[in-house]
Amino acid sequence: MKILVSDCLLGKNCRYCADNCKNQAVLDLGKAYQLIGVCPEQLGGLPTPRAPAERVGNKIVAKTGVDVTAEYTKGAQIALQMAKDNDVAFAVLKAKSPSCGKGLIYDGTFTGGKVAGNGVTAELLMANGFEVYTEDELHLIH
Ligand code: SF4
C-alpha cells in the first residue's frame, strides 16, 4: 500500500531555505507503506531556495510581495494526480505549510502567527476524498 508524503519530512532539502524537516516517525511509516515523496512547491515550478510564502485568503503571497498562487495551484494539481496514479491510502503532509498544512497554517503576516485553514495541496487532496494527516497526527492513522 502506498502513501503520499511531504518530501521535506523525508529529509529532502526542498524547503524554501533549502533545508528539511526530516521526521523519523514519518520515515518509519516506510516499514508498513511504500512512501511516495512529493514537494508541491517544487513541482509547481518554484526554485529552491525561494522566498517564503504564506496563504492570504485564497492567494499565496511570497514575503517579497510576489503572488505565487499559480505555482502553488499547479503543484497541488500535480500532487493530486500523483495521489490518484499511485492509488495512495492517505497522505502525511508537513504541518502549517501554505502547501501541505492541514487545519492550522501560518497566517500571512510572516510573524509566526497561525490561523485556521489548510494549505493548497492538503485542501485539494481532501476535496478529492483523500485523508490527510500532518506529522503531528500520526497517532490518528488507522
Ligand atoms: S511543506 Fe510541502 S511544499 Fe513545503 S517544502 Fe515541504 S513538501 Fe515542499
Boltz pocket constraint, residues with backbone or C-beta under 6 A from the ligand:
constraints:
  - pocket:
      binder: B
      contacts: [[A, 5], [A, 6], [A, 7], [A, 8], [A, 9], [A, 14], [A, 15], [A, 16], [A, 38], [A, 39], [A, 40], [A, 41], [A, 42], [A, 94], [A, 97], [A, 99], [A, 100]]
      max_distance: 6.0
